[in-house]
Amino acid sequence: MKDIQAEINKGRRAFIKKVLEGTIAGSLLLVIPAGAMDIPEQITGMREEDGPFIKKKKFAFIVDITRCIGCGSCCVADKNEYNVPDGHYRTWVERYVIDYDDNVYVDSPNGGLDGYQVPREDVPEANVRDTFFVPKLCNMCEKPSCVQVCPVGATYQTDDGFVLIDQKRCVACSYCVQACPYSVRFINPVTKTADKCTWCYHRVRKGLLPACVNVCPVQARLFGDLNDRESQVYRILHEPHVISVLKPGMGNKPSLHYVGLRREVV
Amino acid sequence: MRGLAETATAAAGYAFPNDLHIHWSLMIVLYPYITGIVAGAFIVSSLYHVFKIKSLEPIARFSLVFAFAFLACATLPLLNHLGHPERAFNMMVTPSSTSAMAGFGFIYSAYAIVLILEILFIYRPTMVALKDMSTGFMQKLYNVLAIGSDNVSPESLALDHKIISFLAGIGIPMACILHGYVGFIFGGVKANPLWATPLMPVIFLLSACVSGIAGIIVTYMIIMKVKGREVDLECIRTCIQYLWGFFILDFVFEMLELFSHAYMATHHWETLHELYWGPLYVSFWILQVLVFSVIPFLILTWMNLFRLGDTLVRIFAPLVSLMILFQVLLMRWNVVIGGQLMSKSERGSVYFHPEWLEKEGILPALLIMVLPLVILYVLSKIFPFWLEDDPVASEPTAG
């Protein structure tokens, strides 16, 4: 009996010891900043960059329409990353349905945030010829209309090609919202300033991929450096693929490219 | 969550998710409406001061003060619209040279300076006379408004006259720039096929002239009615002539712009067609074109081709002017709101109905439109609008 009691006490002691060890280790993890965890670099050579702008790189974003499954993970990741207010979208996914009579049906309920788990009821399934999904985000134009029209210079283009918004300068006149041909901008009701996708500039600066690229389970969203000939984006854009940009006639020269873009997509 | 932008409802097809918000609503409808009235009223005054249309003398000075009352309120809808009005001066302190909007503060201020100076110089002899007739605060005020000089010698008045002619002269292109520029703010948005037309500044300018003349006719006739005085019908007849002329140009250009879109039938026309025959059908075709353009045009044609009796002029001049004022307001609505009712998805449109109590709703809009009239009333206590109230009216005022 004494032996049994001793065995239980031993177990208790070990249990309490383990709990204490766990608590201390957990607390330490909370105290140590995330950067110190040394998350592996996702964009090669980014952590060697210094200075305010990333001069050696030329970034491109590629969306592969032939891969997107409309799961909405990218939208969820984006909403979580930026706490985007409901009803406004930094990125969204559109569903295209084309029937045998060449009618095009497009929708994007809640910006595709909930994924597309139910087929459209208003299009008879037997008549559906084709379906595909089109993720949308900031086109990061080389000649951005939003930068051109901003009266106070709050929307600006960095030397490395990112179009960003200075929340401390923006007056929220909404001129940029009107000027963007792609409707990627909105007025954030919390900050009362213009807001849009930044291709996760804060993550890219730390060598991490944009949040939506990071979570995409099928690699429909790709991001990388065009000056790196080994990068996936370089290879895709320099190999024979059907590649296009949205609304090329606008003359904005987007840095967002689409693989397999269909003529129905606007 | 309620944002700064107002929510629209999907009408047909697919609209981009962010296009379900109307970012420029009633306040941005009022902004070109008010600046248009300012520019138009100034033109009326210039017709007398520069182009020597003598029959407009009774309303020449009033038009300037009227323009000022509206000019004083022109920035209110903008400030109410901005998400950060406290940063509004950034537009003048750190303007972006590529922005079509960044010039407004400078153009507005320059025009305001010219307008205020012209008013002060025109009223200077009157202020000098009133200063001598009043005491206390009013005397001090009149002294300031007389620009500190009570010299009303013929030489001094001749100099005033030269200055006034100069100010009125440069005021005309400035008034045109002010409103043509407001048109360009819209006309320069290439992403919006309804706005992006080189005709936009022209249409804005012509409709500005029309609204200014109409506004002057209505206000002048109402004030005379309230005061129980006789309306100068020759003056009104001249105004109606100019109203007719400017309105012909205005209406023709508005229709030409639409016709060009339809005739060229680029890929944008499909979207515009959906818009004009969808969400804009009632406000554009029925109200703006049929009721408030065709009917006033017929009335104005009738009034100008036939010499009407005094009673008919007294009835139809304010009536047709009111209709024209509505026409211009509807035109602003159909351009500003209409342009946002079609999604940039090119395959969908939305409906928008303003609310009464929103920050940029109907009630604030009404208050902003009433405020210039309140300012005008206060100014009437300082500046005698009408020659018969002027102590120096026996000799014609400068200009």
Contacts between the chains, C-beta under 8 A, distances in Angstrom:
chain1	res1	chain2	res2	distance
A	85	B	1	4.9
A	85	B	3	7.2
A	86	B	1	6.0
A	87	B	1	6.9
A	87	B	3	7.7
A	87	B	7	7.8
A	87	B	17	8.0
A	87	B	20	7.4
A	87	B	21	7.8
A	88	B	3	7.4
A	88	B	17	8.0
A	88	B	18	6.5
A	88	B	21	7.9
A	89	B	17	4.7
A	89	B	18	5.7
A	92	B	16	7.9
A	92	B	17	5.2
A	94	B	14	7.7
A	104	B	347	7.5
A	105	B	14	8.0
A	106	B	13	7.9
A	106	B	14	4.0
A	106	B	345	7.3
A	106	B	347	6.4
A	107	B	14	5.9
A	108	B	14	7.3
A	108	B	16	7.8
A	108	B	17	5.7
A	110	B	17	7.9
A	111	B	17	4.6
A	136	B	16	7.7
A	145	B	190	6.8
A	145	B	191	6.3
A	147	B	98	7.5
A	148	B	98	4.8
A	148	B	99	6.9
A	149	B	98	7.6
A	149	B	99	5.3
A	149	B	100	6.3
A	149	B	101	6.5
A	149	B	188	7.7
A	149	B	189	7.5
A	150	B	96	5.6
A	150	B	99	5.8
A	151	B	91	4.9
A	151	B	95	6.4
A	151	B	96	5.8
A	151	B	99	4.3
A	151	B	101	4.0
A	151	B	102	4.1
A	151	B	104	7.9
A	152	B	87	7.1
A	152	B	90	4.3
A	152	B	91	5.7
A	152	B	94	5.9
A	152	B	95	7.1
A	152	B	96	6.3
A	152	B	99	8.0
A	152	B	102	7.5
A	153	B	94	6.0
A	153	B	95	7.9
A	153	B	96	4.2
A	169	B	87	7.0
A	169	B	90	6.4
A	169	B	94	7.7
A	170	B	83	7.5
A	170	B	84	6.8
A	170	B	87	7.7
A	171	B	82	5.1
A	171	B	83	6.8
A	171	B	84	4.9
A	171	B	85	7.6
A	171	B	87	4.6
A	171	B	88	6.2
A	171	B	90	6.3
A	171	B	91	7.1
A	172	B	4	6.1
A	172	B	82	5.7
A	172	B	83	2.5
A	172	B	84	5.6
A	173	B	78	7.9
A	173	B	81	7.3
A	173	B	82	5.9
A	173	B	101	6.5
A	174	B	4	7.7
A	174	B	5	7.1
A	174	B	23	3.9
A	174	B	24	6.1
A	174	B	81	7.9
A	175	B	99	7.3
A	175	B	100	8.0
A	175	B	101	5.3
A	175	B	185	7.9
A	177	B	5	7.9
A	177	B	18	7.8
A	177	B	23	4.9
A	178	B	23	6.8
A	178	B	24	6.8
A	178	B	189	5.4
A	178	B	191	7.1
A	178	B	192	6.5
A	178	B	339	7.9
A	178	B	340	7.5
A	179	B	189	5.5
A	179	B	190	7.8
A	179	B	191	5.7
A	180	B	191	6.4
A	180	B	344	7.9
A	181	B	190	7.4
A	181	B	191	4.0
A	181	B	344	6.1
A	182	B	16	8.0
A	182	B	344	6.8
A	183	B	16	4.0
A	183	B	18	4.8
A	183	B	19	5.2
A	183	B	343	7.1
A	183	B	344	4.6
A	183	B	345	7.4
A	184	B	18	7.0
A	185	B	18	6.9
A	186	B	3	7.8
A	186	B	5	7.2
A	186	B	18	4.8
A	186	B	21	6.6
A	187	B	3	5.8
A	187	B	4	4.7
A	187	B	5	5.3
A	187	B	21	7.7
A	187	B	23	6.3
A	187	B	83	6.0
A	188	B	3	7.4
A	189	B	1	5.0
A	189	B	2	6.5
A	189	B	3	3.2
A	189	B	4	6.4
A	190	B	1	7.6
A	192	B	4	6.1
A	192	B	83	3.6
A	192	B	84	6.1
A	193	B	83	6.1
A	193	B	84	6.9
A	250	B	190	6.6
A	250	B	191	6.9
A	251	B	190	8.0
A	266	B	344	7.9
A	266	B	345	5.6
A	266	B	346	4.8
A	266	B	347	6.7
